[in-house]
């Protein structure tokens, strides 16, 4: 399979597999990575932290995970769509 511009999504332990994949094979064929309920540390590049992904989108929904679907249903439904539409 000669896939290009793929979007890889990992949840919980699967986020470790995403990090390992990018470390091993690079990100040339990857358009986006989505780390959901991530095991990794904070991965967004900042002025004081350069060992991360540049230009990353970081969305944190307050109150997660307890009561998330009842109190933040709109954010839960909007955040992934906004990310994928970029």
matplotlib code that plots the C-alpha trace (Angstrom):
import matplotlib.pyplot as plt

x = [0.0, 1.5, -0.5, 0.2, -1.3, -2.8, -4.4, -3.3, -5.4, -4.3, -6.2, -4.6, -1.9, -2.3, -0.7, 2.5, 2.4, 1.9, 5.0, 7.0, 5.8, 6.9, 10.2, 10.9, 9.6, 9.3, 6.3, 6.7, 3.6, 1.6, -0.7, -1.9, -1.5, -4.3, -3.4, -6.6, -6.2, -2.5, 0.2, 2.9, 3.9, 2.9, 3.9, 3.2, 6.2, 6.5, 9.2, 10.5, 10.0, 11.4, 11.4, 7.9, 5.8, 5.9, 2.6, 0.6, -3.0, -3.7, -7.3, -7.9, -11.5, -11.9, -13.5, -12.3, -12.9, -15.6, -19.0, -17.4, -20.2, -22.9, -21.1, -19.0, -20.9, -20.6, -16.8, -16.4, -18.2, -16.7, -13.0, -12.2, -14.2, -12.3, -9.0, -9.7, -11.1, -7.8]
y = [0.0, 3.3, 5.5, 9.2, 12.1, 9.6, 10.6, 8.3, 8.2, 6.5, 6.2, 5.5, 2.8, 3.3, 6.8, 5.1, 3.2, 6.4, 7.9, 4.8, 4.7, 8.4, 7.8, 4.8, 5.7, 9.5, 11.7, 12.3, 10.3, 11.3, 14.4, 14.4, 12.5, 12.5, 11.5, 10.8, 10.2, 10.2, 8.3, 10.6, 13.8, 17.2, 17.2, 20.7, 22.8, 26.0, 28.6, 26.7, 23.2, 22.4, 18.5, 18.3, 18.6, 22.1, 23.8, 21.2, 21.7, 21.0, 20.6, 19.9, 19.6, 20.5, 17.9, 14.9, 12.1, 12.1, 13.3, 14.4, 13.4, 15.0, 18.3, 18.8, 17.0, 19.9, 20.2, 16.4, 16.4, 19.6, 19.2, 16.2, 17.6, 20.9, 19.1, 16.9, 19.8, 21.8]
z = [0.0, -1.1, 1.3, 1.6, 3.6, 6.1, 9.4, 12.3, 15.4, 18.6, 21.9, 25.3, 24.7, 20.9, 21.3, 22.2, 18.9, 17.0, 18.7, 18.0, 14.3, 13.7, 15.5, 13.4, 10.0, 10.1, 9.2, 5.5, 4.6, 7.6, 7.3, 10.9, 14.2, 16.8, 20.3, 22.3, 26.1, 25.5, 27.4, 26.1, 27.8, 26.5, 22.8, 21.6, 20.9, 23.0, 23.6, 26.6, 25.2, 21.7, 21.7, 20.4, 17.3, 15.8, 14.8, 16.7, 17.6, 21.3, 22.5, 26.2, 27.4, 31.0, 33.2, 31.1, 31.5, 34.2, 32.9, 29.7, 27.4, 29.5, 30.3, 27.1, 24.4, 22.0, 22.4, 22.1, 18.8, 17.4, 18.3, 16.1, 13.2, 13.4, 13.6, 10.6, 8.5, 8.8]

ax = plt.figure().add_subplot(projection="3d")
ax.plot(x, y, z, "-o")
ax.set_aspect("equal")
plt.show()
